[in-house]
Amino acid sequence: MTELKQTSLEDEIKEVAKKAGAAAVGITSKERLIDCSDPTYILPNAESVIGFIVPIDKKIIRNFLQKTDFSAQKAMSLTEGETYHKIEDIGNAIKDFLESKGYEAVNCEVNMDYRKIKRRGKKQIKQLEQLIKLAQNEPENPMIQAMKRGGMKVFNLDLTPKISHRYVGVACGLGRLGWSGNLMTPKYGARIYLGSVVTNAKLKPDPYLETNPCSKCKVCVSACQAQFFDSSETQTVKIGDIEETIGKKHTLAKCILSCGAFTGQSKFKSWSTWSPWRIEIPDDDKEAEKIVQQTFVNYILAGGEKAQNVLRLATDTQLGFSKEVKPAEEFRVTCGFCQLVCWETEEERRENAKIIRNSGVIELEKGKKVIKKL
């Protein structure tokens, strides 16, 4: 009689994840993450983390980078929403499976879930909506006057995530950190979205990825209007036994201004992101932090689409991206270029960088957004 080979719990988890739609799945022990993104913050008795990825379609990305027309932004935004929700479903499938085996498990939020930001939910959003209305209807109100004088801090810049999906990806052997700090994978480059499930099941960790797919071509630098990471200075990130060397990160204020759609242009004048607004982001980090605080105030006071942009970011931070609170059709992507530019091969990356340079700008004409090819 042929002896049947027993399937391991690790293999069962990976099969569940792949059936739910994951392109790749890896497992890490808590020890690899304890000093960089401790999973016991999520689950006090955590032993392991399962990381997984879902890739983004190349054609959708290329159209978005090229600014073919406004349908390209709509397609990219819808793709992000649908992919985030797919990641939520994959995580729930892993969680449900582990719980059926008697283990505890937490499906970590895909984004916008920070350790230092206390979520107050819809109450916080309602207060911001009232503040925006107050700024338009009662500009002499003492609170509005205090905002104008700079007497109100409106944004917390400490955005340490409850768990770093990128660090999980490295610890699980799915990829390595590229120059930009994004997770680079051999098969998909950085054109992926990530998910993580923390569990008290003690699982066998997968081996690290030995060779970093990042060639240090630095096209990511040429795709970042904010210059959030340096073109020459480096910093090291220790993830378990892996020590990554990446471009030195500057203040998150710079990334917020660009990826948060507060400005579509700063460093490079021949192209823009999908934002029509313009703010010069200073090189000095402290000055950039002042600018982001003042920009939030200015946009609230301005009303209209600018105020709605602040409200959208605040809503995402307070409520997250779950299917229950944010339909896929409500996502709006304006940047992410440093990630989307980095595909599997350096040839593709350089072609993407060229596409961005020739993509033109988004501007306002008589209050309407237009694409201009320069």
C-alpha positions as CSV (number, residue, x, y, z in Angstrom):
1,M,0.0,0.0,0.0
2,T,1.3,3.4,-1.0
3,E,1.8,5.7,2.1
4,L,0.0,9.0,1.8
5,K,2.2,12.0,2.4
6,Q,0.7,14.2,5.1
7,T,0.2,17.8,4.1
8,S,1.8,20.3,6.5
9,L,-0.2,23.2,8.0
10,E,2.1,25.6,6.2
11,D,1.3,24.1,2.8
12,E,-2.4,24.1,3.7
13,I,-2.3,27.8,4.5
14,K,-0.6,28.6,1.2
15,E,-3.1,26.5,-0.7
16,V,-6.0,28.5,1.0
17,A,-4.3,31.8,0.1
18,K,-3.7,30.9,-3.5
19,K,-7.2,29.6,-4.0
20,A,-8.4,32.9,-2.7
21,G,-6.3,34.8,-5.2
22,A,-2.8,35.3,-3.8
23,A,-0.1,35.2,-6.5
24,A,2.6,34.3,-3.9
25,V,2.6,33.4,-0.2
26,G,5.3,33.2,2.4
27,I,5.6,32.6,6.2
28,T,7.8,34.2,8.8
29,S,8.4,33.7,12.5
30,K,7.8,36.6,14.9
31,E,11.5,36.6,15.7
32,R,12.4,38.0,12.3
33,L,10.1,41.0,12.8
34,I,10.4,41.6,16.5
35,D,12.9,44.5,16.2
36,C,11.5,46.2,13.1
37,S,7.7,45.6,13.0
38,D,6.7,43.6,16.1
39,P,3.6,41.5,15.3
40,T,2.8,41.1,19.0
41,Y,1.5,44.7,18.7
42,I,-1.3,43.2,16.6
43,L,-1.7,39.9,18.6
44,P,0.1,39.7,22.0
45,N,0.7,35.9,21.7
46,A,1.7,36.0,18.0
47,E,4.2,33.4,16.8
48,S,4.1,33.7,13.0
49,V,3.0,36.0,10.1
50,I,1.7,34.9,6.7
51,G,2.5,37.4,4.0
52,F,1.0,37.4,0.5
53,I,1.0,39.5,-2.7
54,V,-1.4,40.4,-5.5
55,P,0.1,41.9,-8.7
56,I,-1.3,44.9,-10.7
57,D,-1.9,44.6,-14.4
58,K,0.8,46.1,-16.6
59,K,-1.5,47.7,-19.2
60,I,-3.5,49.5,-16.5
61,I,-0.3,50.8,-15.0
62,R,1.2,52.0,-18.3
63,N,-2.0,53.9,-19.2
64,F,-2.0,55.5,-15.8
65,L,1.7,56.6,-16.0
66,Q,1.2,57.8,-19.6
67,K,-2.0,59.8,-18.8
68,T,-3.7,58.4,-22.0
69,D,-6.9,60.0,-20.8
70,F,-8.9,60.4,-17.6
71,S,-10.3,56.8,-18.0
72,A,-6.7,55.7,-17.2
73,Q,-6.9,57.2,-13.8
74,K,-10.3,55.8,-13.2
75,A,-9.1,52.3,-14.2
76,M,-6.1,52.5,-11.9
77,S,-8.2,53.7,-9.0
78,L,-10.8,51.0,-9.5
79,T,-8.0,48.4,-9.7
80,E,-6.5,49.6,-6.4
81,G,-9.9,49.4,-4.7
82,E,-10.7,45.9,-6.1
83,T,-7.2,44.7,-5.3
84,Y,-7.3,46.0,-1.7
85,H,-10.7,44.3,-1.3
86,K,-9.3,41.1,-2.8
87,I,-6.4,41.2,-0.3
88,E,-9.0,41.6,2.5
89,D,-10.8,38.5,1.2
90,I,-7.5,36.5,1.0
91,G,-6.6,37.5,4.6
92,N,-10.1,36.5,5.8
93,A,-9.8,33.1,4.1
94,I,-6.4,32.5,5.9
95,K,-7.9,33.8,9.2
96,D,-11.0,31.6,8.9
97,F,-8.9,28.5,8.1
98,L,-6.5,29.0,11.0
99,E,-9.4,29.6,13.4
100,S,-11.1,26.4,12.1
101,K,-7.9,24.6,13.3
102,G,-8.1,26.2,16.8
103,Y,-5.6,29.0,16.3
104,E,-6.0,32.8,16.8
105,A,-5.4,34.9,13.7
106,V,-5.7,38.6,12.8
107,N,-6.2,39.8,9.2
108,C,-4.2,43.1,9.2
109,E,-5.6,46.1,7.4
110,V,-4.1,46.7,4.0
111,N,-3.2,50.4,4.6
112,M,-3.8,53.6,6.6
113,D,-3.7,51.8,10.0
114,Y,-1.2,53.5,12.2
115,R,0.0,53.0,15.8
116,K,0.0,56.7,16.8
117,I,-3.3,57.7,15.3
118,K,-6.3,56.9,17.4
119,R,-9.3,56.1,15.2
120,R,-12.5,58.0,16.3
121,G,-14.4,56.8,13.2
122,K,-17.3,58.7,11.7
123,K,-17.4,61.1,14.7
124,Q,-14.0,62.5,13.7
125,I,-15.1,62.8,10.0
126,K,-18.3,64.6,11.1
127,Q,-16.2,67.1,13.0
128,L,-14.0,67.8,10.0
129,E,-17.0,68.2,7.8
130,Q,-18.4,70.8,10.2
131,L,-15.1,72.6,10.3
132,I,-15.0,72.8,6.5
133,K,-18.5,74.3,6.5
134,L,-17.6,76.7,9.3
135,A,-14.6,77.9,7.3
136,Q,-16.9,78.8,4.4
137,N,-19.9,80.1,6.3
138,E,-18.3,81.8,9.3
139,P,-14.8,82.9,8.3
140,E,-14.6,85.2,11.4
141,N,-15.3,82.4,13.8
142,P,-12.5,82.2,16.5
143,M,-11.6,78.7,15.6
144,I,-11.2,79.6,11.9
145,Q,-9.1,82.6,12.9
146,A,-6.9,80.4,15.0
147,M,-6.3,78.2,12.1
148,K,-5.3,81.1,9.9
149,R,-2.8,82.2,12.6
150,G,-1.3,78.7,12.6
151,G,-2.7,78.0,16.0
152,M,-4.0,74.5,15.2
153,K,-2.1,71.3,14.4
154,V,-4.2,69.4,12.0
155,F,-2.1,66.3,11.1
156,N,0.0,63.7,12.9
157,L,3.1,62.9,11.0
158,D,4.0,59.8,13.0
159,L,2.6,57.2,10.6
160,T,4.3,54.0,11.9
161,P,2.0,51.2,10.7
162,K,0.6,48.7,13.1
163,I,2.5,46.2,11.0
164,S,4.7,46.8,7.9
165,H,3.6,44.6,5.1
166,R,6.8,45.4,3.3
167,Y,8.9,44.1,6.1
168,V,6.7,41.1,6.4
169,G,7.3,40.5,2.7
170,V,11.1,40.5,3.2
171,A,10.9,38.3,6.3
172,C,8.6,35.8,4.5
173,G,11.0,35.5,1.5
174,L,8.7,37.1,-1.0
175,G,11.0,39.9,-1.9
176,R,13.5,42.5,-0.9
177,L,13.4,46.2,-0.3
178,G,14.3,48.3,-3.4
179,W,16.0,51.7,-3.3
180,S,12.6,53.4,-2.7
181,G,11.8,51.1,0.2
182,N,9.1,49.4,-1.8
183,L,9.0,45.6,-1.8
184,M,10.7,44.2,-5.0
185,T,9.8,40.7,-6.1
186,P,11.6,38.7,-8.8
187,K,8.4,38.0,-10.8
188,Y,6.4,41.2,-10.5
189,G,8.9,43.9,-9.4
190,A,7.2,46.4,-7.1
191,R,3.8,46.4,-9.0
192,I,2.1,44.5,-6.2
193,Y,-0.2,45.1,-3.2
194,L,0.5,43.3,0.0
195,G,-1.4,41.6,2.8
196,S,-0.5,40.0,6.2
197,V,-2.1,37.7,8.7
198,V,-0.7,37.4,12.2
199,T,-1.3,34.1,14.1
200,N,-0.4,32.3,17.3
201,A,0.3,29.2,15.3
202,K,4.0,28.4,15.4
203,L,4.8,27.9,11.7
204,K,8.0,27.0,9.9
205,P,9.4,30.2,8.3
206,D,10.3,30.2,4.6
207,P,13.9,31.0,3.5
208,Y,14.8,34.6,2.7
209,L,15.1,35.7,-0.9
210,E,18.9,35.7,-1.3
211,T,19.2,38.0,-4.4
212,N,17.7,41.5,-4.3
213,P,15.7,42.1,-7.5
214,C,16.5,45.8,-7.2
215,S,19.4,46.8,-9.5
216,K,19.8,50.3,-7.9
217,C,18.9,51.9,-11.3
218,K,17.1,54.6,-9.2
219,V,14.4,55.3,-11.8
220,C,12.2,55.5,-8.7
221,V,14.0,58.7,-7.8
222,S,13.2,60.2,-11.2
223,A,9.5,59.2,-10.6
224,C,9.1,61.0,-7.3
225,Q,8.1,64.7,-7.4
226,A,8.5,65.0,-3.6
227,Q,12.0,63.5,-3.5
228,F,10.9,61.5,-0.5
229,F,14.0,59.3,-0.7
230,D,17.5,60.4,-1.5
231,S,19.3,59.8,-4.7
232,S,22.7,59.1,-3.1
233,E,22.5,58.9,0.7
234,T,21.5,55.5,2.1
235,Q,20.1,54.0,5.3
236,T,20.0,50.5,6.5
237,V,17.0,48.4,7.6
238,K,17.5,45.2,9.6
239,I,14.8,42.6,9.0
240,G,15.7,39.3,10.7
241,D,19.0,38.2,9.2
242,I,18.6,40.6,6.2
243,E,20.2,44.0,6.2
244,E,18.8,46.1,3.5
245,T,20.5,49.3,2.1
246,I,17.9,51.7,0.7
247,G,17.7,55.3,-0.3
248,K,17.7,57.5,2.8
249,K,14.1,58.5,3.7
250,H,13.2,62.1,4.2
251,T,10.2,63.3,6.2
252,L,6.9,61.7,5.5
253,A,5.5,65.2,5.0
254,K,7.0,65.1,1.5
255,C,5.3,61.9,0.5
256,I,2.0,63.1,2.0
257,L,2.1,66.3,-0.1
258,S,2.6,64.3,-3.3
259,C,0.9,61.0,-2.9
260,G,-1.9,62.7,-0.9
261,A,-2.6,64.8,-4.1
262,F,-1.9,68.2,-2.4
263,T,0.5,68.9,-5.3
264,G,1.1,67.3,-8.6
265,Q,4.4,68.9,-9.2
266,S,7.5,70.1,-7.4
267,K,11.0,68.7,-8.4
268,F,10.2,68.0,-12.1
269,K,8.4,70.6,-14.3
270,S,7.9,68.7,-17.5
271,W,5.4,66.2,-16.0
272,S,3.0,66.0,-13.0
273,T,1.1,63.4,-11.1
274,W,-2.7,63.3,-11.5
275,S,-3.1,66.3,-9.1
276,P,-3.8,69.7,-10.7
277,W,-2.5,71.7,-7.7
278,R,1.0,73.1,-7.2
279,I,3.1,73.4,-4.1
280,E,6.9,73.7,-4.0
281,I,8.2,71.1,-1.5
282,P,11.3,72.4,0.2
283,D,14.4,70.3,0.5
284,D,14.7,70.9,4.2
285,D,12.6,68.3,6.1
286,K,11.6,70.6,8.9
287,E,10.4,73.2,6.4
288,A,8.4,70.5,4.5
289,E,6.7,69.5,7.8
290,K,5.6,73.1,8.3
291,I,4.4,73.2,4.7
292,V,2.2,70.1,5.1
293,Q,0.6,71.4,8.2
294,Q,-0.1,74.8,6.6
295,T,-1.3,73.1,3.4
296,F,-4.0,71.1,5.3
297,V,-5.2,74.4,6.9
298,N,-5.1,76.2,3.6
299,Y,-7.1,73.5,1.8
300,I,-9.7,73.4,4.5
301,L,-10.1,77.2,4.3
302,A,-10.2,77.1,0.5
303,G,-13.3,74.8,0.5
304,G,-14.4,73.0,-2.7
305,E,-12.2,70.2,-4.1
306,K,-9.2,71.1,-2.0
307,A,-11.2,70.7,1.2
308,Q,-12.7,67.5,-0.1
309,N,-9.1,66.2,-0.6
310,V,-8.3,66.7,3.0
311,L,-11.6,65.1,4.0
312,R,-10.9,62.1,1.8
313,L,-7.5,61.5,3.3
314,A,-8.9,61.9,6.9
315,T,-11.7,59.5,6.1
316,D,-9.3,56.9,4.8
317,T,-7.1,57.3,7.9
318,Q,-10.1,57.0,10.3
319,L,-12.1,54.3,8.5
320,G,-9.6,52.4,6.4
321,F,-10.2,50.6,3.1
322,S,-12.5,47.8,4.1
323,K,-15.2,46.8,1.7
324,E,-17.7,47.7,4.4
325,V,-16.6,51.3,4.5
326,K,-15.1,52.1,1.1
327,P,-16.5,50.7,-2.2
328,A,-13.9,50.1,-4.9
329,E,-15.5,52.8,-7.1
330,E,-14.6,55.5,-4.5
331,F,-10.8,54.9,-4.6
332,R,-8.8,57.7,-6.3
333,V,-5.1,57.2,-7.2
334,T,-3.1,60.3,-8.2
335,C,0.5,59.1,-7.6
336,G,2.3,56.0,-6.4
337,F,4.7,56.5,-9.3
338,C,7.8,55.4,-7.3
339,Q,6.2,52.0,-6.9
340,L,4.4,51.6,-10.2
341,V,7.5,52.5,-12.2
342,C,9.5,49.5,-10.9
343,W,8.7,46.4,-12.9
344,E,10.6,43.1,-13.1
345,T,13.4,44.2,-15.5
346,E,15.5,47.3,-15.6
347,E,14.6,47.7,-19.3
348,E,10.9,47.9,-18.4
349,R,11.7,50.3,-15.5
350,R,13.6,52.7,-17.7
351,E,10.8,52.6,-20.3
352,N,8.3,53.4,-17.6
353,A,10.5,56.4,-16.5
354,K,10.5,57.6,-20.1
355,I,6.8,57.3,-20.3
356,I,6.4,59.4,-17.1
357,R,8.8,62.1,-18.4
358,N,6.7,62.4,-21.6
359,S,3.3,62.0,-19.9
360,G,2.5,65.7,-19.6
361,V,0.7,67.5,-16.8
362,I,-2.7,67.8,-15.2
363,E,-3.8,71.4,-14.9
364,L,-7.0,73.4,-14.2
365,E,-8.6,75.3,-17.0
366,K,-11.7,77.3,-16.0
367,G,-12.0,75.0,-13.0
368,K,-11.9,71.8,-15.0
369,K,-9.0,69.3,-15.0
370,V,-7.2,68.8,-18.3
371,I,-4.3,66.8,-19.6
372,K,-1.6,68.8,-21.4
373,K,1.2,67.2,-23.3
374,L,4.3,69.4,-23.2
